[in-house]
């Protein structure tokens, strides 16, 4: 068979599958894509009739579904607890395929026309790409969107949507709008939680002026060293410039040398260069592991008073200090407002799950994962935060976890950390640039110019 004919046949096979199995195409879209493959209007119409049309109201009945994920260990145990509850409710078995290389394996299976029923998305970028290619099932075609909009803020339905259609559910999420501190120590030192960036700097100067160190900071993380500093800049940029500029920065629609990017770095530099802010800075910042740095505000006596990191830091703190009491000995306050126009906007991460196939099992499963019942299971076990507003705060075991849930569910806008959305080469360069900047802030212009050169090459390729 000639190569062109084989390619045409493969594209037609994919077209039929998208229409009849995934139901990701309307009749009009089917006809348009058939014409693009090279079929005449009459031939495309005959093929459409042969397909019988999408049966979205009567999806195929199944007894089991397969879900691909990268969860392991305790995360996999909690995920399977959700699956067990789903099976008990529906009788449908969930076969979990835990992958050690989800990006490569999922991409290969999709290319081969053999995707799993449902999969966790390797990244937000991959999720968007699959949706734009018509590989994913539109959940708003069968979800009760009124209920979804009641249970999820617009920030989250927007985050799970592509081109106006909802494709994603979120088994769990985390926020990076958290600054860790000891309420007990703040009270003892008569310190007030800052609400704005200016108040944060004033507080830092006050603590430093008393001879103590206001900040703990460590960015060492092996081959990934620098990412904790990038998280700082990501959150500052969103709080300073808002989501539209943030998205442009991520997509390299503004250069790294833009004044908005430079300003975000410089504001982070206020912490790095602050007089008596960090013990041993900058060398200690570069040499200290990010996890070890999280312990300093909770040592006795405290070696620092504040530490910025995502809400996953709670697990580090409680493991290091088993008797520590949440809400009394440790907690977090919200990242301070920089631009009032963008108050309440947070960066973070979210586990994104989407369906590649449309059947009775995948429909019920995606509905269950999004439901209050399904969303309550993991938080009750610990180690996860739900963005479903209907999940009761009583599902969380401690006041810190509850506060994290409240921050996420009430966020005015949510964005994944910018570095995690960038191409790998750009992300690595960003992290390396942070290390250079921390070591010598006077090199900022050089750092940003180097990052812009990397972006020009990376985004073009």
Secondary structure, 3 states (H helix, E strand, C coil): CCHHHHHHHHHHHHHHHHHHHHCCCCHHHHHHHHHHHCCCHHHHHHHHHHHCCCCCCCCCCCCEEEEEECCCHHHHHHHHHHHHHHHHHHCCEEEEEECCCHHHHHHHHHHCCCCCCEEECCCHHHHHHHHHCCCCCCHHHCCCHHHHHHHCCHHHHHHCEECCEECEEEEEEEECCEEEECHHHHHHCCCCCCCEHHHHHHHHHHHHHCCCCCECCCCECHHHCCHHHHHHHHHHHHHHHHHHHHHHHHCCCCCCCCHHHHHHHHHHHHHHCCCCCCCCCCHHHHHCEHHHHCCHHHCCCCCCCEEECCCCHHHHHHHHCCCCCECCCEEEEECCECCHHHCCEEEEEEEEEEECCCCHHHHHHHHHHHCHHHHHHHHHHCCCECCCCCCCHHHCCCHHHHHHHHHHHCCCEEEECHHHHCCHHHHHHHHHHHHHHHHCHHHHHHHHHHHHHHHHHHHHC
